[in-house]
Amino acid sequence: MFYHGYMDEEEWFEDEPEEPSVPRTAAEVVAFLLDDLTCTDNEANRKASRRAERIVEAVRMARAHPEVYVPHGDPDAARYAERSVILDIGLRLRQSEDQIRHVLWVAETAMLRLPLLWHMAREGFASMAQVTQVVSLTARMRAGDGASAGELEAEAAAFEAVDRAAAEWATTCAPAAFRRQVKTLVERLVGPDTSRRHAQAMTKRHVFITDDENGMSWIGAYLSTVDARAAYRRLTATAKHTQKSERDGRTRDQIRADLFAAWLKGEGTPTAVKTCIYVTIPAQLLAGQPVPAESARIVGGDTIDPLTAKQLFLDAKAFHRVITDPVAGVVLDMDRRTYRPTKAQRDFLILQHGTCARDGCERLAAEADIDHEHPWATGGRTNITDLRPLCPRDHTHRHRTKATYRSRPDRTVQVTTPTGHETRPPRARLTTAVDWAITVPDAPF
């Protein structure tokens, strides 16, 4: 029964309620759900492209107005303003600066060189994953610095052809087919200039490490195929010819892995690089008392099992006794006035923090710069209570931009960006009351 307007009781009238248009069969229910799923996917694509657009707009605004992030008079104001706004964005979105830079590169390139595909993304019909693939695949089509007018014209024509095709394929091809067809088109447009492409790929060679579970990690390298195959063949040949008496029940894969680690560490060679890692081991473990397995860990890295921890302690050539807060896990004291911190102070800070002291930064403290909270030039002292490890990026932000780095009582560092964003403190890690910090020599780090 429905009432229209303000009517007297005599003026009301009854309408027949409309029958709800709901699906009646199972097929109609599935069709309704799938239609809604498609709409949701399109909306997600629109939001992702809008997010990328906002990153581009924020960075461009910072470039145009560097005074927001950098003090007046800095000759490299625009460059440091860009770095600062990328940090600001990363802190707000809880992503790394490298991730934000990647999104920035993809979006700026697509907006400039692939306008049709970018329009499809803004309308929700192409995903940011598709846009990223096309931008990555077309990177080698760029003419480069010092290109002639003819080369620039050919470059523009090539991008236009890829843009038209990719905008169409984005709505008609499965992911694998989409990438394959774009890659084929790019290769046809670029031509068989394999030497130049290989030279470009060689500039990206690098080594990487990724922590896994159970005290294990992956380490690898992006190399030329010739070098990678040669290294693998040497590992395989050496593993194959290892005497059966030396195998100790190991499989060939295990022998290859052991050889890989030994060769990189330089075991048994006079030219082995002297490096070290830091490991904390609870005293209860060494005494044979039950303790949580996660109490033994590589500083700034993953946990290690009790058996490995004990072996490291027995093999270590030097160690320090470290007292930690049993609740907050903060280093309170350690066995030990110039500008540069001593090695003992640096070791103390590495053990105390593990990683860069700034909230959310996971770069290792062992590779960080040691920063004075109160600058040395204005009366700061090189005391352990005034020092904190900041990775090179954060150290630059702290001194070249308007971002404020404030140490808390637990020595973690809060960042306040020039736009007012404040980072939050990390959750405290529970540790045992007494740890043994071992300096393990001759180990890769």
PLY file of the C-alpha trace (Angstrom):
ply
format ascii 1.0
element vertex 445
property float x
property float y
property float z
element edge 443
property int vertex1
property int vertex2
end_header
0.00 0.00 0.00
1.51 3.34 -1.06
0.64 6.91 -0.05
1.39 9.78 -2.43
2.04 13.22 -0.94
0.14 14.51 2.07
-3.39 13.15 1.65
-6.38 12.75 3.86
-7.41 9.26 4.76
-10.19 9.43 2.17
-7.74 10.34 -0.58
-5.32 7.46 -0.25
-5.34 4.78 -2.87
-3.71 1.47 -3.22
-1.24 0.55 -5.98
-0.50 -2.95 -7.03
3.03 -3.72 -5.85
5.46 -4.39 -8.66
6.77 -7.89 -8.83
10.51 -7.88 -8.14
12.51 -8.78 -11.21
14.55 -11.54 -9.63
16.07 -14.47 -11.50
13.89 -17.55 -11.39
16.17 -20.32 -12.68
19.65 -21.46 -11.73
20.95 -20.32 -15.12
19.53 -16.86 -14.54
21.11 -16.73 -11.07
24.54 -17.63 -12.50
24.11 -15.11 -15.34
23.20 -12.39 -12.83
26.26 -13.16 -10.67
28.60 -13.20 -13.66
27.22 -9.90 -14.98
27.78 -8.36 -11.57
31.29 -9.85 -11.49
32.07 -8.23 -14.84
30.84 -4.86 -13.59
32.94 -5.24 -10.44
36.02 -6.08 -12.52
35.49 -3.05 -14.74
35.14 -0.83 -11.68
38.36 -2.28 -10.23
40.16 -1.44 -13.49
38.84 2.12 -13.38
39.97 2.55 -9.77
43.44 1.14 -10.52
43.95 3.53 -13.44
42.64 6.43 -11.38
45.06 5.51 -8.61
47.96 5.51 -11.09
46.78 8.84 -12.51
46.75 10.40 -9.07
50.33 9.24 -8.50
51.35 10.91 -11.78
49.51 14.11 -10.89
51.05 14.28 -7.40
54.57 13.78 -8.77
54.04 16.38 -11.49
52.77 18.87 -8.91
55.84 18.25 -6.75
58.11 18.76 -9.77
56.38 22.05 -10.55
56.38 23.21 -6.90
59.46 21.71 -5.25
59.20 24.17 -2.38
56.53 21.89 -0.89
59.16 19.26 -0.14
62.58 20.88 -0.42
64.01 24.00 1.26
64.52 27.04 -0.94
67.88 27.39 -2.63
68.57 23.71 -3.31
69.99 23.50 -6.86
68.53 19.99 -7.26
65.15 20.94 -5.81
63.01 19.31 -8.52
64.85 15.98 -8.29
64.69 15.78 -4.51
61.08 16.95 -4.49
60.21 14.04 -6.79
62.02 11.59 -4.52
60.29 13.06 -1.48
56.77 12.89 -2.91
57.39 9.27 -3.96
58.37 8.49 -0.35
55.24 10.33 0.83
53.04 8.28 -1.51
54.74 5.03 -0.51
54.21 5.72 3.21
50.54 6.49 2.67
49.91 3.44 0.47
52.23 1.20 2.53
54.32 0.36 -0.53
58.00 0.70 -1.32
59.41 3.62 -3.27
60.42 1.23 -6.05
56.82 0.05 -6.41
55.57 3.64 -6.66
58.28 4.49 -9.21
57.23 1.52 -11.32
53.58 2.60 -11.34
54.69 6.15 -12.18
56.79 4.93 -15.13
53.99 2.74 -16.50
51.30 5.40 -16.18
53.36 8.28 -17.59
54.50 6.17 -20.54
50.98 4.94 -21.30
49.44 8.40 -21.01
52.03 9.83 -23.41
52.60 7.02 -25.93
49.58 4.69 -25.64
46.56 7.01 -25.35
44.00 4.54 -26.76
45.03 1.76 -24.37
45.10 4.20 -21.48
41.57 5.36 -22.38
40.45 1.71 -22.27
41.98 1.39 -18.80
40.26 4.56 -17.56
36.94 3.20 -18.84
37.56 -0.11 -17.09
37.96 -2.30 -20.18
41.72 -2.83 -19.81
43.59 -3.74 -16.64
46.73 -2.11 -15.28
48.41 -5.51 -15.71
47.75 -5.30 -19.46
48.99 -1.71 -19.58
52.15 -2.69 -17.71
52.83 -5.54 -20.14
52.52 -3.28 -23.18
54.70 -0.55 -21.65
57.38 -3.10 -20.77
57.31 -4.78 -24.18
57.48 -1.48 -26.08
60.41 -0.10 -24.05
62.86 -1.32 -26.70
61.02 0.61 -29.43
62.31 3.93 -28.13
64.67 5.70 -30.48
67.03 6.83 -27.71
68.92 10.05 -27.13
70.25 11.88 -30.16
67.80 10.19 -32.54
67.24 11.79 -35.94
63.91 13.23 -37.07
63.31 10.14 -39.21
63.97 7.80 -36.27
61.60 9.76 -34.04
58.91 9.62 -36.73
59.35 5.86 -37.07
59.17 5.48 -33.29
55.89 7.42 -33.14
54.40 5.30 -35.93
55.43 2.08 -34.16
53.85 3.15 -30.87
50.67 4.17 -32.68
50.41 0.75 -34.33
50.91 -1.08 -31.03
48.47 1.24 -29.27
45.68 0.56 -31.78
46.21 -3.19 -31.70
46.58 -3.47 -27.91
43.42 -1.42 -27.29
41.49 -3.94 -29.39
43.17 -7.08 -28.04
42.64 -5.96 -24.41
38.93 -6.85 -24.67
39.17 -9.92 -26.90
42.26 -11.91 -25.84
43.07 -14.09 -22.86
46.12 -12.88 -20.85
48.64 -15.26 -22.46
47.36 -14.55 -25.97
47.37 -10.79 -25.30
51.03 -10.80 -24.27
52.02 -13.10 -27.14
50.35 -10.97 -29.80
51.76 -7.69 -28.44
55.23 -9.23 -28.22
54.99 -10.55 -31.80
53.88 -7.16 -33.11
56.69 -5.35 -31.27
59.30 -7.77 -32.60
58.01 -7.29 -36.16
58.18 -3.50 -35.76
61.60 -3.45 -34.09
63.21 -5.88 -36.51
65.95 -8.45 -35.96
68.32 -6.11 -34.11
69.15 -8.75 -31.51
72.55 -7.29 -30.62
71.08 -3.98 -29.49
68.29 -5.72 -27.57
70.78 -8.00 -25.84
72.92 -4.99 -24.90
69.87 -3.32 -23.37
68.97 -6.47 -21.43
72.54 -6.78 -20.15
72.19 -3.44 -18.39
69.55 -5.06 -16.15
71.77 -7.86 -14.81
71.64 -8.13 -11.03
71.74 -10.49 -8.06
68.71 -11.02 -5.82
67.88 -12.77 -2.56
64.46 -13.70 -1.18
63.85 -15.16 2.26
61.74 -18.31 2.32
60.40 -20.39 5.22
62.20 -22.72 7.62
65.40 -20.70 7.71
65.97 -21.01 3.95
66.36 -18.39 1.20
66.56 -18.13 -2.57
69.55 -16.44 -4.17
70.00 -15.98 -7.91
71.28 -13.73 -10.64
69.95 -12.29 -13.88
72.81 -12.93 -16.33
73.47 -13.51 -19.99
72.36 -16.97 -21.08
75.95 -17.89 -21.97
77.26 -17.05 -18.49
74.30 -18.65 -16.71
74.55 -21.90 -18.67
78.33 -22.06 -18.24
78.04 -21.61 -14.46
75.32 -24.26 -14.23
77.34 -26.72 -16.34
80.36 -26.25 -14.09
78.22 -26.90 -11.00
76.73 -29.98 -12.63
80.06 -31.37 -13.83
81.70 -30.88 -10.43
78.73 -32.42 -8.63
78.75 -35.38 -11.02
82.42 -36.12 -10.45
82.27 -35.75 -6.67
83.52 -39.00 -5.23
80.83 -41.23 -3.79
82.71 -41.20 -0.50
82.31 -37.41 -0.31
78.60 -37.29 -1.06
77.39 -38.25 2.43
74.01 -39.28 1.06
73.45 -35.97 -0.75
71.60 -35.82 -4.04
73.13 -34.11 -7.06
70.83 -31.11 -6.56
72.00 -30.79 -2.96
75.65 -31.05 -3.99
75.12 -28.34 -6.63
73.56 -26.08 -3.99
76.42 -26.72 -1.55
79.02 -25.99 -4.24
77.16 -22.81 -5.24
77.27 -21.52 -1.65
80.91 -22.56 -1.07
82.16 -20.96 -4.28
80.37 -17.67 -3.65
81.68 -17.55 -0.08
85.17 -18.26 -1.38
85.77 -21.14 1.01
89.34 -22.35 0.90
90.62 -19.54 -1.33
93.13 -16.81 -0.40
91.00 -14.17 -2.09
87.83 -14.83 -0.10
86.10 -11.58 0.85
85.93 -11.07 4.61
82.31 -10.31 5.38
80.11 -11.06 8.35
76.53 -11.61 9.35
74.94 -10.97 12.75
73.00 -13.66 14.56
71.24 -13.41 17.93
70.98 -16.62 19.95
69.18 -16.82 23.32
71.28 -17.95 26.25
68.57 -20.45 27.25
69.09 -22.27 23.96
72.82 -22.63 24.58
72.10 -23.92 28.07
69.77 -26.58 26.67
66.64 -24.99 28.09
63.41 -24.93 26.02
62.94 -21.68 24.13
60.83 -20.71 21.12
62.58 -21.61 17.85
62.03 -18.10 16.50
64.24 -16.65 19.25
67.38 -17.41 17.21
67.52 -15.21 14.14
69.73 -13.46 11.63
69.65 -9.78 12.55
67.41 -8.01 10.07
66.43 -11.33 8.49
64.67 -14.61 9.10
64.69 -17.00 12.06
67.05 -19.97 12.18
66.56 -23.36 13.79
68.16 -24.16 17.19
70.60 -26.74 15.77
72.02 -24.26 13.24
72.17 -21.57 15.94
74.21 -23.77 18.25
76.60 -24.71 15.44
77.11 -21.04 14.54
77.92 -20.27 18.16
80.47 -23.09 18.33
82.09 -22.03 15.03
82.14 -18.28 15.76
85.54 -16.65 16.25
84.07 -13.72 18.21
80.87 -12.87 20.03
79.38 -10.15 22.23
77.00 -10.44 25.17
73.88 -8.33 24.56
71.16 -7.52 27.09
67.65 -7.03 25.66
64.34 -5.95 27.12
62.26 -9.17 27.47
59.03 -7.37 26.48
59.92 -4.75 23.88
62.95 -6.55 22.47
65.09 -3.38 22.68
68.84 -3.69 23.16
69.68 -2.10 26.51
73.41 -2.60 26.90
76.46 -4.00 25.16
80.12 -4.75 25.99
81.92 -0.72 25.27
83.86 11.77 20.81
84.21 11.86 17.38
81.92 12.48 14.43
82.21 8.97 13.05
80.74 6.18 15.19
83.07 3.42 16.29
82.76 -0.14 15.00
81.36 -1.18 18.38
78.67 1.49 18.13
77.80 0.43 14.58
77.57 -3.23 15.67
75.36 -2.17 18.59
72.97 -0.32 16.25
72.85 -3.23 13.80
71.92 -5.58 16.63
69.42 -3.14 18.10
67.54 -2.40 14.89
68.27 -5.12 12.36
66.87 -2.93 9.60
66.66 0.77 8.84
65.14 2.47 11.89
62.41 4.24 9.89
58.91 2.78 10.29
58.22 0.21 7.60
61.67 0.20 5.95
63.13 -3.30 5.61
66.56 -2.40 4.24
69.29 -3.97 6.36
70.92 -1.90 9.11
74.27 -3.48 8.18
74.10 -1.57 4.87
72.67 1.64 6.33
74.21 5.03 7.09
74.56 5.99 10.76
72.59 9.19 11.31
72.85 11.67 14.19
69.37 12.52 15.45
70.74 15.90 16.52
73.09 16.96 13.70
76.77 17.02 14.57
77.15 20.47 13.07
74.64 21.91 15.55
76.03 20.30 18.70
74.95 16.69 18.33
77.11 14.02 19.97
78.23 10.62 18.74
76.55 8.77 21.59
74.66 5.55 21.12
71.46 7.25 22.33
71.76 9.86 19.57
72.53 7.51 16.68
70.20 5.50 14.45
70.70 3.54 11.22
68.96 5.03 8.19
69.21 3.48 4.74
70.85 5.75 2.13
67.48 6.80 0.72
66.05 7.80 4.09
69.33 9.44 5.10
69.08 11.62 1.98
65.42 12.44 2.64
66.23 13.38 6.23
68.92 15.92 5.24
67.78 17.16 1.81
64.00 17.48 2.23
61.53 18.89 4.73
60.54 15.45 6.02
61.00 15.15 9.80
62.63 12.02 11.26
61.92 11.71 15.01
63.27 8.91 17.22
60.89 7.40 19.76
62.03 6.15 23.18
62.39 2.63 21.72
64.67 4.13 19.01
62.27 3.45 16.13
61.93 6.46 13.86
58.68 8.21 12.96
58.52 10.19 9.73
56.29 13.22 9.27
56.08 14.27 5.62
55.70 17.92 4.56
52.05 17.16 3.71
51.33 16.08 7.29
51.35 12.28 7.03
52.80 10.52 10.09
54.02 6.93 10.11
52.89 4.54 12.81
55.15 2.57 15.15
55.73 -1.09 14.32
54.53 -3.81 16.62
57.12 -4.76 19.22
58.77 -8.17 18.80
58.96 -10.31 21.92
62.43 -11.68 22.65
64.23 -13.39 25.48
66.04 -11.44 28.16
69.62 -12.38 27.19
70.89 -12.99 23.66
74.33 -13.90 22.40
75.19 -11.83 19.35
77.56 -13.72 17.14
79.70 -12.18 14.43
80.04 -14.93 11.83
83.03 -14.28 9.55
83.46 -15.31 5.93
79.74 -15.49 5.18
77.82 -13.80 2.36
75.54 -10.99 3.45
0 1
1 2
2 3
3 4
4 5
5 6
6 7
7 8
8 9
9 10
10 11
11 12
12 13
13 14
14 15
15 16
16 17
17 18
18 19
19 20
20 21
21 22
22 23
23 24
24 25
25 26
26 27
27 28
28 29
29 30
30 31
31 32
32 33
33 34
34 35
35 36
36 37
37 38
38 39
39 40
40 41
41 42
42 43
43 44
44 45
45 46
46 47
47 48
48 49
49 50
50 51
51 52
52 53
53 54
54 55
55 56
56 57
57 58
58 59
59 60
60 61
61 62
62 63
63 64
64 65
65 66
66 67
67 68
68 69
69 70
70 71
71 72
72 73
73 74
74 75
75 76
76 77
77 78
78 79
79 80
80 81
81 82
82 83
83 84
84 85
85 86
86 87
87 88
88 89
89 90
90 91
91 92
92 93
93 94
94 95
95 96
96 97
97 98
98 99
99 100
100 101
101 102
102 103
103 104
104 105
105 106
106 107
107 108
108 109
109 110
110 111
111 112
112 113
113 114
114 115
115 116
116 117
117 118
118 119
119 120
120 121
121 122
122 123
123 124
124 125
125 126
126 127
127 128
128 129
129 130
130 131
131 132
132 133
133 134
134 135
135 136
136 137
137 138
138 139
139 140
140 141
141 142
142 143
143 144
144 145
145 146
146 147
147 148
148 149
149 150
150 151
151 152
152 153
153 154
154 155
155 156
156 157
157 158
158 159
159 160
160 161
161 162
162 163
163 164
164 165
165 166
166 167
167 168
168 169
169 170
170 171
171 172
172 173
173 174
174 175
175 176
176 177
177 178
178 179
179 180
180 181
181 182
182 183
183 184
184 185
185 186
186 187
187 188
188 189
189 190
190 191
191 192
192 193
193 194
194 195
195 196
196 197
197 198
198 199
199 200
200 201
201 202
202 203
203 204
204 205
205 206
206 207
207 208
208 209
209 210
210 211
211 212
212 213
213 214
214 215
215 216
216 217
217 218
218 219
219 220
220 221
221 222
222 223
223 224
224 225
225 226
226 227
227 228
228 229
229 230
230 231
231 232
232 233
233 234
234 235
235 236
236 237
237 238
238 239
239 240
240 241
241 242
242 243
243 244
244 245
245 246
246 247
247 248
248 249
249 250
250 251
251 252
252 253
253 254
254 255
255 256
256 257
257 258
258 259
259 260
260 261
261 262
262 263
263 264
264 265
265 266
266 267
267 268
268 269
269 270
270 271
271 272
272 273
273 274
274 275
275 276
276 277
277 278
278 279
279 280
280 281
281 282
282 283
283 284
284 285
285 286
286 287
287 288
288 289
289 290
290 291
291 292
292 293
293 294
294 295
295 296
296 297
297 298
298 299
299 300
300 301
301 302
302 303
303 304
304 305
305 306
306 307
307 308
308 309
309 310
310 311
311 312
312 313
313 314
314 315
315 316
316 317
317 318
318 319
319 320
320 321
321 322
322 323
323 324
324 325
325 326
326 327
327 328
328 329
329 330
330 331
331 332
332 333
333 334
334 335
336 337
337 338
338 339
339 340
340 341
341 342
342 343
343 344
344 345
345 346
346 347
347 348
348 349
349 350
350 351
351 352
352 353
353 354
354 355
355 356
356 357
357 358
358 359
359 360
360 361
361 362
362 363
363 364
364 365
365 366
366 367
367 368
368 369
369 370
370 371
371 372
372 373
373 374
374 375
375 376
376 377
377 378
378 379
379 380
380 381
381 382
382 383
383 384
384 385
385 386
386 387
387 388
388 389
389 390
390 391
391 392
392 393
393 394
394 395
395 396
396 397
397 398
398 399
399 400
400 401
401 402
402 403
403 404
404 405
405 406
406 407
407 408
408 409
409 410
410 411
411 412
412 413
413 414
414 415
415 416
416 417
417 418
418 419
419 420
420 421
421 422
422 423
423 424
424 425
425 426
426 427
427 428
428 429
429 430
430 431
431 432
432 433
433 434
434 435
435 436
436 437
437 438
438 439
439 440
440 441
441 442
442 443
443 444
